[in-house]
Amino acid sequence: MIRRLFYLTSVFLMTQGASLLGCPGCRDATTQSVDNKMADVQSGFSWSVLFLMAMPLSLISAFVLWVVKLEKERNISE
């Protein structure tokens, strides 16, 4: 059952390749950077993606470090 689900999910993801490339605005901004305006838009998209990725990763990292600290304190007190 799990193997079949894995295969079905893999086939589904392989057929959705075009939609995974991004929206037309983002795709055009990153592929048509001939003039300076499009290069600025491309740079803006790149920075916004980095900032959007940084926030959840920093929250997850802070939570993991907090749990590790609590576990260490608990082991020391025992």
Biotite code that builds the C-alpha atoms (Angstrom):
import biotite.structure as struc

atoms = struc.array([
    struc.Atom([0.000, 0.000, 0.000], chain_id="A", res_id=1, res_name="MET", atom_name="CA", element="C"),
    struc.Atom([2.753, 2.445, 0.921], chain_id="A", res_id=2, res_name="ILE", atom_name="CA", element="C"),
    struc.Atom([4.726, 1.553, -2.183], chain_id="A", res_id=3, res_name="ARG", atom_name="CA", element="C"),
    struc.Atom([1.695, 2.165, -4.383], chain_id="A", res_id=4, res_name="ARG", atom_name="CA", element="C"),
    struc.Atom([1.079, 5.537, -2.725], chain_id="A", res_id=5, res_name="LEU", atom_name="CA", element="C"),
    struc.Atom([4.729, 6.439, -3.288], chain_id="A", res_id=6, res_name="PHE", atom_name="CA", element="C"),
    struc.Atom([4.497, 5.564, -6.984], chain_id="A", res_id=7, res_name="TYR", atom_name="CA", element="C"),
    struc.Atom([1.263, 7.479, -7.471], chain_id="A", res_id=8, res_name="LEU", atom_name="CA", element="C"),
    struc.Atom([2.715, 10.523, -5.746], chain_id="A", res_id=9, res_name="THR", atom_name="CA", element="C"),
    struc.Atom([5.874, 10.312, -7.852], chain_id="A", res_id=10, res_name="SER", atom_name="CA", element="C"),
    struc.Atom([3.913, 10.102, -11.080], chain_id="A", res_id=11, res_name="VAL", atom_name="CA", element="C"),
    struc.Atom([1.741, 13.033, -10.036], chain_id="A", res_id=12, res_name="PHE", atom_name="CA", element="C"),
    struc.Atom([4.763, 15.201, -9.211], chain_id="A", res_id=13, res_name="LEU", atom_name="CA", element="C"),
    struc.Atom([6.498, 14.290, -12.473], chain_id="A", res_id=14, res_name="MET", atom_name="CA", element="C"),
    struc.Atom([3.475, 15.374, -14.482], chain_id="A", res_id=15, res_name="THR", atom_name="CA", element="C"),
    struc.Atom([3.262, 18.715, -12.668], chain_id="A", res_id=16, res_name="GLN", atom_name="CA", element="C"),
    struc.Atom([6.702, 19.971, -13.734], chain_id="A", res_id=17, res_name="GLY", atom_name="CA", element="C"),
    struc.Atom([5.446, 22.984, -15.685], chain_id="A", res_id=18, res_name="ALA", atom_name="CA", element="C"),
    struc.Atom([3.413, 24.309, -12.767], chain_id="A", res_id=19, res_name="SER", atom_name="CA", element="C"),
    struc.Atom([6.400, 23.970, -10.437], chain_id="A", res_id=20, res_name="LEU", atom_name="CA", element="C"),
    struc.Atom([8.379, 26.529, -12.435], chain_id="A", res_id=21, res_name="LEU", atom_name="CA", element="C"),
    struc.Atom([6.497, 29.390, -10.846], chain_id="A", res_id=22, res_name="GLY", atom_name="CA", element="C"),
    struc.Atom([3.965, 31.970, -11.831], chain_id="A", res_id=23, res_name="CYS", atom_name="CA", element="C"),
    struc.Atom([4.366, 33.750, -15.192], chain_id="A", res_id=24, res_name="PRO", atom_name="CA", element="C"),
    struc.Atom([5.403, 36.997, -13.512], chain_id="A", res_id=25, res_name="GLY", atom_name="CA", element="C"),
    struc.Atom([8.246, 35.382, -11.609], chain_id="A", res_id=26, res_name="CYS", atom_name="CA", element="C"),
    struc.Atom([9.326, 33.234, -14.524], chain_id="A", res_id=27, res_name="ARG", atom_name="CA", element="C"),
    struc.Atom([9.396, 36.164, -16.958], chain_id="A", res_id=28, res_name="ASP", atom_name="CA", element="C"),
    struc.Atom([11.264, 38.325, -14.501], chain_id="A", res_id=29, res_name="ALA", atom_name="CA", element="C"),
    struc.Atom([13.999, 35.755, -14.093], chain_id="A", res_id=30, res_name="THR", atom_name="CA", element="C"),
    struc.Atom([14.351, 34.800, -17.754], chain_id="A", res_id=31, res_name="THR", atom_name="CA", element="C"),
    struc.Atom([14.116, 38.220, -19.429], chain_id="A", res_id=32, res_name="GLN", atom_name="CA", element="C"),
    struc.Atom([16.771, 40.192, -17.574], chain_id="A", res_id=33, res_name="SER", atom_name="CA", element="C"),
    struc.Atom([18.169, 41.956, -20.655], chain_id="A", res_id=34, res_name="VAL", atom_name="CA", element="C"),
    struc.Atom([17.444, 45.526, -19.596], chain_id="A", res_id=35, res_name="ASP", atom_name="CA", element="C"),
    struc.Atom([18.171, 47.049, -16.210], chain_id="A", res_id=36, res_name="ASN", atom_name="CA", element="C"),
    struc.Atom([14.518, 47.236, -15.142], chain_id="A", res_id=37, res_name="LYS", atom_name="CA", element="C"),
    struc.Atom([14.055, 43.485, -15.468], chain_id="A", res_id=38, res_name="MET", atom_name="CA", element="C"),
    struc.Atom([17.384, 42.866, -13.741], chain_id="A", res_id=39, res_name="ALA", atom_name="CA", element="C"),
    struc.Atom([16.156, 44.943, -10.791], chain_id="A", res_id=40, res_name="ASP", atom_name="CA", element="C"),
    struc.Atom([12.898, 42.976, -10.693], chain_id="A", res_id=41, res_name="VAL", atom_name="CA", element="C"),
    struc.Atom([14.846, 39.720, -10.828], chain_id="A", res_id=42, res_name="GLN", atom_name="CA", element="C"),
    struc.Atom([17.047, 40.857, -7.968], chain_id="A", res_id=43, res_name="SER", atom_name="CA", element="C"),
    struc.Atom([13.970, 41.856, -5.966], chain_id="A", res_id=44, res_name="GLY", atom_name="CA", element="C"),
    struc.Atom([12.365, 38.444, -6.481], chain_id="A", res_id=45, res_name="PHE", atom_name="CA", element="C"),
    struc.Atom([15.579, 36.729, -5.419], chain_id="A", res_id=46, res_name="SER", atom_name="CA", element="C"),
    struc.Atom([15.861, 38.756, -2.204], chain_id="A", res_id=47, res_name="TRP", atom_name="CA", element="C"),
    struc.Atom([12.182, 38.308, -1.365], chain_id="A", res_id=48, res_name="SER", atom_name="CA", element="C"),
    struc.Atom([12.472, 34.542, -1.725], chain_id="A", res_id=49, res_name="VAL", atom_name="CA", element="C"),
    struc.Atom([15.489, 34.525, 0.587], chain_id="A", res_id=50, res_name="LEU", atom_name="CA", element="C"),
    struc.Atom([13.655, 36.568, 3.216], chain_id="A", res_id=51, res_name="PHE", atom_name="CA", element="C"),
    struc.Atom([10.554, 34.400, 2.948], chain_id="A", res_id=52, res_name="LEU", atom_name="CA", element="C"),
    struc.Atom([12.682, 31.296, 3.466], chain_id="A", res_id=53, res_name="MET", atom_name="CA", element="C"),
    struc.Atom([14.675, 32.827, 6.326], chain_id="A", res_id=54, res_name="ALA", atom_name="CA", element="C"),
    struc.Atom([11.726, 33.560, 8.627], chain_id="A", res_id=55, res_name="MET", atom_name="CA", element="C"),
    struc.Atom([10.296, 30.015, 8.968], chain_id="A", res_id=56, res_name="PRO", atom_name="CA", element="C"),
    struc.Atom([13.786, 28.538, 9.162], chain_id="A", res_id=57, res_name="LEU", atom_name="CA", element="C"),
    struc.Atom([14.780, 30.926, 11.938], chain_id="A", res_id=58, res_name="SER", atom_name="CA", element="C"),
    struc.Atom([11.578, 30.158, 13.870], chain_id="A", res_id=59, res_name="LEU", atom_name="CA", element="C"),
    struc.Atom([12.111, 26.414, 13.524], chain_id="A", res_id=60, res_name="ILE", atom_name="CA", element="C"),
    struc.Atom([15.773, 26.768, 14.532], chain_id="A", res_id=61, res_name="SER", atom_name="CA", element="C"),
    struc.Atom([14.858, 28.825, 17.591], chain_id="A", res_id=62, res_name="ALA", atom_name="CA", element="C"),
    struc.Atom([12.259, 26.238, 18.640], chain_id="A", res_id=63, res_name="PHE", atom_name="CA", element="C"),
    struc.Atom([14.718, 23.354, 18.213], chain_id="A", res_id=64, res_name="VAL", atom_name="CA", element="C"),
    struc.Atom([17.406, 25.178, 20.195], chain_id="A", res_id=65, res_name="LEU", atom_name="CA", element="C"),
    struc.Atom([14.868, 25.927, 22.934], chain_id="A", res_id=66, res_name="TRP", atom_name="CA", element="C"),
    struc.Atom([13.894, 22.241, 23.181], chain_id="A", res_id=67, res_name="VAL", atom_name="CA", element="C"),
    struc.Atom([17.552, 21.168, 23.262], chain_id="A", res_id=68, res_name="VAL", atom_name="CA", element="C"),
    struc.Atom([18.253, 23.671, 26.027], chain_id="A", res_id=69, res_name="LYS", atom_name="CA", element="C"),
    struc.Atom([15.296, 22.423, 28.054], chain_id="A", res_id=70, res_name="LEU", atom_name="CA", element="C"),
    struc.Atom([16.425, 18.806, 27.661], chain_id="A", res_id=71, res_name="GLU", atom_name="CA", element="C"),
    struc.Atom([19.957, 19.643, 28.761], chain_id="A", res_id=72, res_name="LYS", atom_name="CA", element="C"),
    struc.Atom([18.656, 21.478, 31.825], chain_id="A", res_id=73, res_name="GLU", atom_name="CA", element="C"),
    struc.Atom([16.381, 18.558, 32.653], chain_id="A", res_id=74, res_name="ARG", atom_name="CA", element="C"),
    struc.Atom([19.268, 16.058, 32.368], chain_id="A", res_id=75, res_name="ASN", atom_name="CA", element="C"),
    struc.Atom([21.476, 18.195, 34.589], chain_id="A", res_id=76, res_name="ILE", atom_name="CA", element="C"),
    struc.Atom([18.822, 18.494, 37.305], chain_id="A", res_id=77, res_name="SER", atom_name="CA", element="C"),
    struc.Atom([18.242, 14.726, 37.399], chain_id="A", res_id=78, res_name="GLU", atom_name="CA", element="C"),
])
